[in-house]
Amino acid sequence: MEEDIIICHCNEIYKSEIVKAIKEKGLTTVDEVGDETSAGTICGQCQDDIQDILDEINK
């Protein structure tokens, strides 16, 4: 199992939290992930990483 990493440093949101929200809520956009988890809502630097996770899950 891969190590859980912080994706959003501003809000201390881990990849596992983002993946769980995407799968449970059927999220498809970075904005939806931000609304649900607060990831990517402060500086925005992690939004590309969030998009990569979305793409990986919602292929």
C-alpha positions as CSV (number, residue, x, y, z in Angstrom):
1,M,0.0,0.0,0.0
2,E,1.4,3.4,-0.9
3,E,2.1,6.0,1.7
4,D,-0.6,8.5,2.3
5,I,0.6,11.9,1.4
6,I,-0.5,15.5,2.0
7,I,-2.0,16.9,-1.2
8,C,-3.2,20.3,0.2
9,H,-0.6,21.7,2.6
10,C,-2.6,24.8,3.4
11,N,-5.5,22.7,4.9
12,E,-3.5,19.5,5.7
13,I,-5.7,17.4,3.4
14,Y,-4.3,13.9,2.7
15,K,-4.7,12.0,-0.6
16,S,-6.8,9.4,1.2
17,E,-9.4,12.0,2.2
18,I,-9.7,13.3,-1.3
19,V,-10.0,9.8,-2.8
20,K,-12.7,8.9,-0.3
21,A,-14.7,12.0,-1.0
22,I,-14.5,11.5,-4.8
23,K,-15.6,7.8,-4.5
24,E,-18.3,8.4,-1.9
25,K,-19.8,11.6,-3.4
26,G,-19.1,11.0,-7.1
27,L,-17.1,14.1,-7.5
28,T,-15.8,15.1,-10.9
29,T,-14.3,18.5,-10.6
30,V,-11.6,20.2,-8.6
31,D,-14.2,22.7,-7.3
32,E,-16.4,19.9,-6.0
33,V,-13.4,18.4,-4.2
34,G,-12.7,21.8,-2.7
35,D,-16.3,22.2,-1.6
36,E,-16.3,18.8,0.0
37,T,-12.8,18.7,1.6
38,S,-11.5,22.3,1.5
39,A,-8.5,21.0,-0.5
40,G,-7.2,23.5,-3.1
41,T,-9.3,26.4,-1.7
42,I,-6.6,28.6,-0.3
43,C,-3.5,29.0,-2.5
44,G,-4.6,26.7,-5.3
45,Q,-1.1,25.2,-5.7
46,C,-2.4,21.6,-5.3
47,Q,-5.3,21.9,-7.8
48,D,-3.2,20.1,-10.5
49,D,-2.6,17.2,-8.1
50,I,-6.3,17.1,-7.3
51,Q,-7.1,17.0,-11.0
52,D,-4.6,14.1,-11.4
53,I,-6.4,12.2,-8.6
54,L,-9.8,12.9,-10.2
55,D,-8.5,11.7,-13.6
56,E,-7.1,8.5,-12.1
57,I,-10.3,7.6,-10.3
58,N,-12.8,8.7,-13.0
59,K,-10.9,7.4,-16.0
